[in-house]
Amino acid sequence: MDIEFIELDLDWPCEVSVYDLRNHVISKLINYGEPLRWAITASTPYSEKNIQKISIEAVLIIQDKKTKNFNTNLN
């Protein structure tokens, strides 16, 4: 098991409300590891595409591929 820091930019589609944004971000982070802590550090609107780009900084728990068992019920 290891801890890793990542930075990434995600699309925030207009269909995803601010109330659902947390679940949207976690569903993307889970592809890299189990989120331990994360934050939105910037937001850039793109009106012609009806999306926003959000910058995320996250600390993830990375498990050995043999014992990969992420908790997907994060709330």
Secondary structure, DSSP 8 states (H G I E B T S, - for coil): -EEEEEEEEEEEETTS-TTTHHHHHHHHHTTTSEEEEEEEEEEEEETTTTEEEEEEEEEEEE--GGG--------
